[in-house]
């Protein structure tokens, strides 16, 4: 079973995404802030990370930077899942190594699950 880690500080959203991914057959971990997210990434080694940008303790860009600087974690695909839709934020996230930049308001949870499956299929070829 593939494991997804959702790093999201809004409990309603993280529960909703966790439920969607559970229904789709994924094992799901959840972290409520950037620091907890990094600890869970190192301990659990998820197959993919859904990462919000606006987070307490360490923002998503800090978390992404730490993942990409760590040889053992850098290959884990990261999808930035956020409401920050500014062109500069999108470019920064993709330049830093995010596989995808998804603006929450533009994607249904089912579409997010579909995108995750698509990325994992490419990674696992």
C-alpha positions as CSV (number, residue, x, y, z in Angstrom):
1,X,0.0,0.0,0.0
2,X,1.4,3.4,-1.0
3,X,1.8,6.0,1.8
4,X,0.8,9.6,1.4
5,X,1.8,12.3,3.9
6,X,-0.5,15.3,4.1
7,X,1.1,18.4,5.7
8,X,-1.8,20.8,6.2
9,X,-2.6,23.0,9.2
10,X,-6.4,23.2,8.6
11,X,-7.9,20.1,10.4
12,X,-11.0,20.1,8.2
13,X,-9.0,20.0,5.0
14,X,-6.5,17.4,6.2
15,X,-9.3,15.1,7.4
16,X,-11.1,15.5,4.1
17,X,-8.0,14.7,2.0
18,X,-7.1,11.9,4.3
19,X,-10.6,10.3,3.9
20,X,-10.4,10.7,0.1
21,X,-7.0,9.0,0.0
22,X,-8.0,6.2,2.4
23,X,-11.0,5.5,0.1
24,X,-8.7,5.4,-2.8
25,X,-6.6,2.7,-1.1
26,X,-3.7,4.7,0.2
27,X,-2.2,4.6,3.7
28,X,-2.3,8.2,5.0
29,X,-0.3,10.2,7.5
30,X,-1.1,13.7,8.5
31,X,1.0,16.5,10.0
32,X,-0.3,19.9,11.2
33,X,2.8,22.0,10.9
34,X,6.1,22.0,9.0
35,X,8.2,20.8,11.8
36,X,5.9,17.8,12.5
37,X,5.9,17.1,8.8
38,X,9.7,16.9,8.5
39,X,9.8,14.6,11.5
40,X,7.2,12.3,9.9
41,X,8.9,12.4,6.5
42,X,12.2,11.2,8.1
43,X,10.5,8.5,10.2
44,X,7.9,7.2,7.8
45,X,9.4,7.8,4.4
46,X,6.1,8.3,2.5
47,X,5.8,7.6,-1.2
48,X,4.5,11.1,-1.9
49,X,4.0,14.3,0.1
50,X,1.1,16.8,-0.2
51,X,2.5,20.0,1.3
52,X,0.7,23.2,2.1
53,X,2.9,26.4,2.0
54,X,1.3,28.5,4.7
55,X,2.1,26.4,7.8
56,X,3.1,27.1,11.4
57,X,6.6,26.4,12.7
58,X,8.2,25.9,9.2
59,X,6.5,27.0,6.0
60,X,6.1,24.7,3.0
61,X,9.0,26.3,1.1
62,X,11.3,25.6,4.1
63,X,10.1,22.0,4.3
64,X,10.6,21.5,0.6
65,X,14.1,22.9,0.8
66,X,15.0,20.5,3.6
67,X,13.6,17.5,1.7
68,X,15.5,18.4,-1.4
69,X,18.8,18.9,0.5
70,X,18.6,15.5,2.1
71,X,19.9,12.7,-0.1
72,X,17.7,10.1,1.5
73,X,14.5,12.1,1.0
74,X,15.1,14.1,-2.2
75,X,13.5,11.5,-4.5
76,X,10.2,11.6,-2.7
77,X,7.7,13.4,-5.0
78,X,6.3,16.6,-3.4
79,X,3.0,18.2,-4.5
80,X,2.5,21.7,-3.2
81,X,-1.2,21.9,-2.3
82,X,-2.0,25.5,-1.4
83,X,-4.2,28.5,-2.0
84,X,-1.2,30.7,-2.8
85,X,-1.7,31.2,-6.5
86,X,0.7,34.0,-7.3
87,X,2.9,33.3,-10.3
88,X,6.0,34.0,-8.2
89,X,5.0,31.3,-5.6
90,X,4.2,28.8,-8.3
91,X,7.5,29.4,-10.1
92,X,9.4,29.3,-6.8
93,X,7.8,26.0,-5.7
94,X,8.5,24.3,-9.1
95,X,12.0,25.6,-9.3
96,X,12.7,24.2,-5.8
97,X,11.7,20.7,-6.9
98,X,8.0,20.3,-6.4
99,X,6.5,17.9,-8.9
100,X,3.3,19.8,-9.1
101,X,1.7,23.0,-7.8
102,X,-2.0,22.6,-7.1
103,X,-4.2,25.5,-6.0
104,X,-6.8,24.0,-3.6
105,X,-9.6,26.2,-4.9
106,X,-9.2,24.9,-8.5
107,X,-9.1,21.2,-7.8
108,X,-11.7,18.9,-6.2
109,X,-10.3,16.4,-3.7
110,X,-11.0,13.6,-6.3
111,X,-8.9,15.5,-8.9
112,X,-6.1,15.7,-6.3
113,X,-6.2,12.0,-5.8
114,X,-6.1,11.4,-9.6
115,X,-3.1,13.7,-9.9
116,X,-1.3,11.8,-7.1
117,X,-2.0,8.5,-8.8
118,X,-0.7,9.9,-12.1
119,X,2.6,11.1,-10.5
120,X,3.1,7.8,-8.6
121,X,2.5,5.8,-11.7
122,X,5.3,7.8,-13.5
123,X,7.7,7.4,-10.5
124,X,7.1,3.7,-10.2
125,X,7.8,2.8,-13.8
